[in-house]
Amino acid sequence: MNNFTNNSAIIEGGALKYISKRPTAININFYSANSAKYGNNIASYPIRIHLFNATTVFPYNMMFILPNEVSNSQVSQSLKFGLFDADDQECILISTGFFY
């Protein structure tokens, strides 16, 4: 077990960040008082998209139901999406179009 305390990052992963396969023993570490814009303790990459203003969401097939909308027409409302990682943290977007 490792102890990650009082660490900080400017953008992501106050304690640590992984960019490929999730480490197997990541949850047995101790995390305290770490900070970052995204992932105070752990940062990774998005694995799920969520449409905040959908009335019904089917997460496994990525289907969203929007009320009062028909196919082949312009959507009459703004759509707000969020990208979430394996720890259910919302990833943040930076101006260059990359996500963190």
Rosetta blueprint (number, residue, H / E / L):
1 M L
2 N L
3 N E
4 F E
5 T E
6 N L
7 N L
8 S E
9 A L
10 I L
11 I L
12 E E
13 G L
14 G L
15 A L
16 L E
17 K E
18 Y L
19 I L
20 S L
21 K L
22 R L
23 P L
24 T L
25 A L
26 I H
27 N H
28 I H
29 N L
30 F E
31 Y E
32 S E
33 A L
34 N L
35 S E
36 A L
37 K L
38 Y E
39 G L
40 N L
41 N L
42 I E
43 A E
44 S L
45 Y L
46 P L
47 I L
48 R E
49 I E
50 H E
51 L E
52 F L
53 N L
54 A L
55 T L
56 T E
57 V E
58 F E
59 P L
60 Y L
61 N L
62 M L
63 M E
64 F E
65 I E
66 L L
67 P L
68 N L
69 E L
70 V L
71 S L
72 N L
73 S L
74 Q L
75 V L
76 S L
77 Q L
78 S L
79 L L
80 K L
81 F E
82 G E
83 L E
84 F E
85 D L
86 A L
87 D L
88 D L
89 Q L
90 E E
91 C L
92 I L
93 L E
94 I L
95 S L
96 T L
97 G L
98 F L
99 F E
100 Y L
